[in-house]
Amino acid sequence: MYLVFRCNCGRAVYSKEGVIRKSCVCGEVLKVKEMKILHKAENVLSASEIIRKLQEEKYGSGYLTTADKLR
């Protein structure tokens, strides 16, 4: 079983059930017991799909572009 939750930075993260601490890509070390569990997934593939959906909801879909087109 995999648990899906959000880091304090806002990024969605998953962890295998029973893990005590998980590191986010922002560098923060999270205590899994203290986090609000958003979803549970049976396997890593479904957990990563849930993560993708949560990230798209918050930040929009990913796309590649050049810096001059961002303005």
C-alpha positions as CSV (number, residue, x, y, z in Angstrom):
1,M,0.0,0.0,0.0
2,Y,1.3,3.5,-0.9
3,L,0.2,6.7,0.8
4,V,-0.1,10.0,-1.1
5,F,0.2,13.3,0.7
6,R,1.5,16.9,0.1
7,C,4.7,18.4,1.4
8,N,4.6,21.8,3.1
9,C,6.0,23.2,-0.2
10,G,2.8,22.0,-2.0
11,R,4.3,19.2,-4.0
12,A,2.5,15.9,-3.9
13,V,4.6,13.0,-2.6
14,Y,4.0,9.3,-2.1
15,S,5.5,6.8,0.3
16,K,5.2,3.1,1.0
17,E,3.1,2.4,4.0
18,G,5.2,1.9,7.1
19,V,7.9,4.4,6.2
20,I,8.7,6.8,9.0
21,R,10.3,9.7,7.1
22,K,10.2,10.7,3.5
23,S,12.3,13.4,1.8
24,C,10.7,15.8,-0.7
25,V,12.5,17.2,-3.7
26,C,12.5,20.6,-2.0
27,G,14.8,19.1,0.7
28,E,12.4,18.9,3.6
29,V,12.2,15.7,5.5
30,L,8.6,14.8,6.3
31,K,7.3,12.6,9.1
32,V,4.7,10.5,7.3
33,K,2.6,9.9,10.4
34,E,2.1,13.6,10.8
35,M,1.0,14.2,7.2
36,K,-2.6,14.4,6.0
37,I,-3.1,11.3,3.7
38,L,-4.9,12.4,0.5
39,H,-5.1,9.0,-1.2
40,K,-4.1,5.4,-0.8
41,A,-2.8,3.3,-3.8
42,E,-2.3,-0.4,-4.2
43,N,0.9,-0.2,-6.2
44,V,3.6,2.3,-7.3
45,L,2.1,2.8,-10.7
46,S,-1.3,3.9,-9.4
47,A,0.4,6.1,-6.8
48,S,2.5,7.9,-9.5
49,E,-0.7,8.4,-11.6
50,I,-2.4,10.0,-8.6
51,I,0.7,12.2,-8.1
52,R,0.5,13.3,-11.7
53,K,-3.1,14.3,-11.4
54,L,-2.6,16.2,-8.2
55,Q,0.3,18.1,-9.7
56,E,-1.7,19.0,-12.8
57,E,-4.6,20.2,-10.7
58,K,-2.3,22.5,-8.7
59,Y,0.3,23.6,-11.4
60,G,-1.3,22.8,-14.7
61,S,-0.1,20.3,-17.3
62,G,3.6,20.2,-18.0
63,Y,5.0,21.5,-21.3
64,L,8.4,22.6,-22.6
65,T,9.0,26.1,-23.9
66,T,11.8,28.6,-24.1
67,A,12.3,31.4,-21.5
68,D,11.5,34.2,-24.0
69,K,7.9,32.9,-24.5
70,L,7.1,33.0,-20.8
71,R,6.6,36.7,-20.7
